[in-house]
Amino acid sequence: MKYGFGIDLGGTTVKIAYFDETGEMLAKWEIPTVTENGGQRILPDIAASVLGYLAEQGIPRESILGLGIGVPGPVNSRGVVNKCINLGWGVFNIAEELGRLTGFPVKAGNDANVAALGEFWKGGGRGSENMVFVTLGTGVGGGIIVEGRLLHGAHGSGAEIGHLVLNRDETVPCNCGKRGCVEQYCSATGIVRLAKQYLASHDGPSVLRQAENLSCKDIFDGGKAGDGAALAILDRVYEYMGEFLGNVCSTVDPEVVVIGGGVSKAGQVLIDGIEPRFHKYVFHAAGGARFALASLGNDAGAYGAFKLALDDFG
Amino acid sequence: MKYGFGIDLGGTTVKIAYFDETGEMLAKWEIPTVTENGGQRILPDIAASVLGYLAEQGIPRESILGLGIGVPGPVNSRGVVNKCINLGWGVFNIAEELGRLTGFPVKAGNDANVAALGEFWKGGGRGSENMVFVTLGTGVGGGIIVEGRLLHGAHGSGAEIGHLVLNRDETVPCNCGKRGCVEQYCSATGIVRLAKQYLASHDGPSVLRQAENLSCKDIFDGGKAGDGAALAILDRVYEYMGEFLGNVCSTVDPEVVVIGGGVSKAGQVLIDGIEPRFHKYVFHAAGGARFALASLGNDAGAYGAFKLALDDFG
């Protein structure tokens, strides 16, 4: 039996997990992400933690097949990071660098893409060969699996489906600098924005008017309670989600669309809302895709990172 | 040296080409596609033509690595055809059937996808690893290459990018039954439709008003001659093309977008029109994609079909 590590590098903590080659997670822990001085301590800290664990547990180096790591920024299939703003990183080959520091083979991917691979392997997409993963959180991220392999993209930015254009007439800019992106309507932030616009432009009572700090959860709760304004807002949101996921599926044609992120906590009601709109917009032959909720939560990144390594070195 | 066949199965003719394993096309010919009786003669005719060629040339069976075939309908990566309306075909495994008839291993793909693989290997996408191919003809088709492999899709309908939704408010239906598809604005037919709408809703002189049977070429010629109406129409067309190709590239992140089909005969002016709009809509990190014109013409399908076989059996 061989073993390896899956590492999920975030802006504040690094999650490190130790796996056997069947994908059983045998241990996990976190270390802080030290972003000072251009993030130069990040990789040495990770290497020290990994090597320390092996020494402490008396695990021989020969039993380690390799390391996988998910990074919060664009990474191509050869491991070249193309700037991670919130880590202070520029352009370099993280696979080579972490490989040199640990002596193990390393495979890297973008964090959303790597989380997609985790959900594909052990979560909501289990058993499929082709999958689209979308995280509806503060922003909207994505990952695409084609015949069991992650689509990294030529510039390490495959599956940036939060930045498809949904509304070419939008006047408010997206965080990415463009206008009318999916993220402006389908993220938790975007849904609240749509709700505020709706409430400002409509009269009539709504439970949403009582919320002190209107949240995405308030809107889904309002919908579940039959509030008219909440239902009208969600109708608009589902329409947007159905349209953009229809376009993604007409392009990629997966068996399954897995939905994660904070918004997915709404549960089955979200899928029930999206599916009929999806079928209105998707090319008929690609309409066979089923919808599922993500199931690994915060561990998706570690699972996917280890799977990256397992696919190449296992 | 091994050899093989690339077969491009169309609604009226079957193009068959004989290749060596370096991709040199050594011979090509056509046979008619007999669609009577549910298209039941098509595969036996192909098998007879291939086996006849080998016998006639005295080529030993052992030197043949296999056959690839492009089919005008959805085909998944295992060779299951999911109906080809214009051939009269239902659901069956074409790779197994043609394999049985010839005794050679067979790999099948959708015709637009296979043409994409041909352009990737020997045409406009040569030297890249990740490519988006779009054919702007009577309709709009596409093909996607990810790390050198064709994206077939779970239901054999990967890269149906002619049926992304560009205009959710469209009232006229697309051939596919949906409304507002790319094909309704960016195909040769769609461009003429937009032009007629423009001319009907604007006064003022235009060379386009003199055309007896307005064609897409007339519009590009008008634009090259500086006709105001033609330029306004093309401006709208380029905007649509930039938006949808931006969305495709934000999803797939290729190195190159290759444009083929009748509309691409307009040449470099088409790329010059699309590129600035593309950069307005694509996610910045995926904006490094370059544009190129297809270069294999009608041979793209045969090249790609042989490459399918070469990748799996070579």
Interface residues (C-beta under 8 A of the other chain):
Chain A: P74 S77 N82 S128 E129 N130 I144 V146 E147 R149 L151 H152 G153 A154 H155 G156 S157 G158 A159 E160 I161 H163 L164 V165 R168 C176 G177 K178 E243 G246 N247 V248 S250 T251 V252 D253 P254 E255 K280 Y281 F283 H284 A285 A286 G288 A289
Chain B: P74 S77 N82 S128 E129 N130 I144 V146 E147 R149 L151 H152 G153 A154 H155 G156 S157 G158 A159 E160 I161 H163 L164 V165 R168 C176 G177 K178 E243 G246 N247 V248 S250 T251 V252 D253 P254 E255 K280 Y281 F283 H284 A285 A286 G288 A289
